[in-house]
Amino acid sequence: MTHLRTGEAARIWTRQLITLAAAVFFINFGQGLFNGAGTNFYVQTLGLSGAQVLWLAGIREIPGLLLIFIAAVFMHLPLTWGSAASVVLMAVGYGLYAAVNSYLALIAVALIGSLGFHYWMPLSGALAMGLIRKEHSGRVMGALAAVRALASIVGVGAIALTASLWQSLALRSYYILGGALTCVAAILILRLPKESGVVRNGQRRLLLRRRYWLYYVLTFFEGSRVQVFHAFGTLVLVDSYGLAVWQISLLLLVSGGVNLLLSPMLGRLLDDVGERLTLTVSYVALALCFVGYATIHSAWMLGLLLVCINLLTTLSMGLSTYVNRISPSEELTPTLSAGVSINHVTSVGMSLVAGSLLAIIGYEGLCWGAAAVILASVPFALAIRTEAVETLQPQPVAAK
């Protein structure tokens, strides 16, 4: 049995998929630096208020809202070229954080980096799933989630080790290093064959179809809860409980370690059990975690809940694997791009609303609202069915 599993893994993990995994590592290494330093950079270096941080989170998501139109313009490019261009744009935008001294300048560079990041989001999944068979979608997406977690551990760990030695100026240097690492990822992506992810029938530029309505609804709900918590999850610990940058980095390090160990298992669950049961259970567990965040007032208990929430939100990859299982290959990328835009209808609006309501209802009220949204999505998760569509699936491109 071990031999068979080893042989199966060797067939799945081609040279191209390993190259993509390396690119994902460097991108998320940079993201680990950004996330580890971000909240403290906003609050301690730039002196932003909690409301300003939440408003920034909403404004930063605007490129995601427009992604369906941006993708239509660049859909004619080879998938690898579009992916590399998005990663370079991400690197430039995030690297420019180091030069920011005002809120308006922060918004400008955040939009540049966000444009690249949001264009990369659907392309990364399409690249990965264009190199594998549909029945391996969950395993590979879970493994890539583990790669992201490992990269975040390295990035956040670097901050945890150095933050106590450097002054606030060092927070800016993390953005420069993160931008450089992200550029390395773009070079690796260009090493993938230009034909990666290409299908015989070609790809549509815009695609909204009735058959994907469940995906649209679930990704709509996904945006409201994940984005708001991503913005204020650590903000609460910094602003309300006074955690230092090294403490936030240590917490994110633990979270990354948990994701590294358990993400592959979650990916296998998606393949073996299916998206219907896996997503339903994860949504119920997430709702309970948000209730805990609203009712518990211990910094370290909140930290533990943050780790649990970060793990459960990795199962959002189940939405991508669901689409991959039910869609013809030529519809995958435009459908995922449309999903990102739909997701950001709520993520933009909810971040701006949360920023306005934070002073009125507190973070506890926001958590109760997030829990309600999660529970509202459970009936739709229970409606998931993955009846296979008989189409030609592109095979991994042979190494040159």
Secondary structure, DSSP 8 states (H G I E B T S, - for coil): -HHHHHHHHHHHS-HHHHHHHHHHHHHHHHHHHHHHHHHHIIIIIS---HHHHHHHHHHHTHHHHTHHHHHHHHTTS-HHHHHHHHHHHHHHHHHGGGG--SHHHHHHHHHHHHHHHHHHHHHHHHHHHTTS-GGGHHHHHHHHHHHHHHHHHHHHHHHHHHTTTS-THHHHHHHHHHHHHHHHHHHHHHTS-TTTT--TT---S----GGGHHHHHHHHHHHHHHHHHHHHHHHHHHHTT---HHHHHHHHHHHHHHHHHHHHHHHHHHHHT-HHHHHHHHHHHHHHHHHHHHH---HHHHHHHHHHHHHHHGGGHHHHHHHHHHS-GGGHHHHHHHHHHHHHHHHHHHHHHHHHHHHHHHHHHHHHHHHHHHHHHHHHHHT-----------------
